[in-house]
């Protein structure tokens, strides 16, 4: 009779408590930065949240928990950076007058502040590209659904996401279709693509590759994905769409991107899906505001 397999050791309460505190701080800071219209409140909550996250990582002796807290700390930076930059009267006035694709590019470029912090942390803590799945990956890996691979599932997801954004009543209600729609969107296509690339790369690195890779060593992959989706969803509470619908839709979207990343062990499909999702979002905003 064979001996039973050894039980998987449970992580100590200390690291879990530290990470749970970090997630709570991240969520509180993210929601406060978005919901409050006053930049003083946004910076007054966002900056301390970042400080607390890095302080927790410093005192936490368990490496997996400390790494996840550092990933959360990097993620928390762009919220208050955006608040401080857009609080400058000249910047705020300018953003209110430029076309939607330009504002989309400029505002989302501020997420590169978090990416810069993440790069520094990755180098200092020797997070390899292999560990973070920052690589091409297997483009036609199985999805887990019999007979369905990502080579087909990826394009299907892209079409579905684009259809959801472009079927929004704010878009269809303008009456624009066909040639008129192309004439409106085409001149802005390079700016829209640039903004979508910047946003997609930033969010995938921060919410998926860094956060899931670090947290999964403590929580397991499934729980780390759920945590990432929660942070990602609440991070878009004032997005388009916003509110509870926006949070749930964004969390599901994050789950699809996480499945693509983990299924293909790389970033090609989740990045491409995210880019097209952002293209759909900014197209819908452009049509709704100028159509």
Protein Blocks (a to p, Z undefined) as FASTA:
>chain_A
ZZdddddddddfklmmmmmmmmmmmmmmmmmmmmpmbfklmmmmmmmmmmmmmmmmmmpm
bfklmmmmmmmmmmmmmmmmmmmmmmpmklmmmmmmmcfklmmmmmmmmmmmmmmmmmmm
mmmnopafklnopafbjakbcehighiafklmmmmmmmmmmmmmmmpfklmmnopahjlm
mmmmmmmmmmmmmmmmmmmmmmmmmmmmmmmmmmmmmnojklmmmmmmmmmmmmmmmmcc
ehjllmmmmmmmmmmmmmmmmmnopaklmmmmmmmmmmmmmmmmmmmmmZZ
